[in-house]
């Protein structure tokens, strides 16, 4: 069985289409010292690497000040325990304090590999935010050979909040909301 990973990402006040876009997830918590230490550094490196939108870097706060039910569901779906934990799509990455710098290039290579093995089949017809609601029209051709999933992720960038091992209030990138 071959899967096509499709994502349509909604950003606060703007809409961007992500076809064949891998999702890099950090399962995290605001009270977690490692999340604010090497986990923070790794995700900053990932934000820089994927600033072109070739992958979505997503913070899933399952616990702490930024937690929500969607983030808890996402963490459970990944069968994640503890934090920080990192995933490309649903595949766990073994990242820790001693190896995060070497894992940056490995992660970039993994994203490139995913993008070459999946198909772009989604086309956006229109997208807008009207009265606080996203209205999106997409075209998806009939797919008889593969399983395809369309996912809509709502996340908020630059959420100001505390983070253990960081000083004061800091800007959290791409916090999963729903």
C-alpha positions, 0 to 999 in steps of 0.5 A, a space after each residue: 500500500 502506498 500513501 500520498 501525504 497531502 497537507 493544506 496548511 492554514 496560517 493565521 491571517 494567510 493561507 498557504 498550500 502545501 502539496 506533498 509537504 512533509 510535517 516535522 513535529 516536535 512533541 513538547 511542553 512549555 515546562 520541559 527543560 530539554 524542550 527549551 534546550 537542545 529541542 529548541 535549538 534543533 527546531 530553530 535549525 529546522 525552521 531555517 532549513 525549511 523556511 522555503 515551505 518544503 516542510 512544515 515545522 509544527 509544535 505539538 504542545 501536549 502539556 503545559 501552558 499551550 496544550 490543547 485537545 488537538 495536540 493531545 490527540 496528535 501526540 497519542 496518534 504518534 504513540 509518543 511518550 515524553 518530550 521532546 520527541 521529533 517526527 517526520 510525518 509519523 516516523 520517529 526521529 531519535 534526537 537527543 542532546 548529544 546528537 541533535 546537530 548531526 541529525 539536522 542534515 539527516 532530517 533534511 535528507 529524510 524530507 527530500 526522500 519523502 518528497 521524491 517518493 510521494 505524488 502531488 495530486 492536490 490542486 487549490 482552486 480558491 482559499 480565503 478567510 471569511 468571518 474567521 472561517 477558512 473557505 477552501 476549494 481543492 481538486 483531487 483526481 480520482 485515485 484508484 491505486 493509492 490511499 490518499 489523505 487530505 489534512 487541514 492543520 490550523 497552527 499559529 506562529 509566534 505565540 508568546 509564552 514562557 519556555 523552560 530553559 529559555 529566558 523570559 517570554 519567547 516566541 513559539 513557532 507554528 503551535 498546533 491549534 486544531 
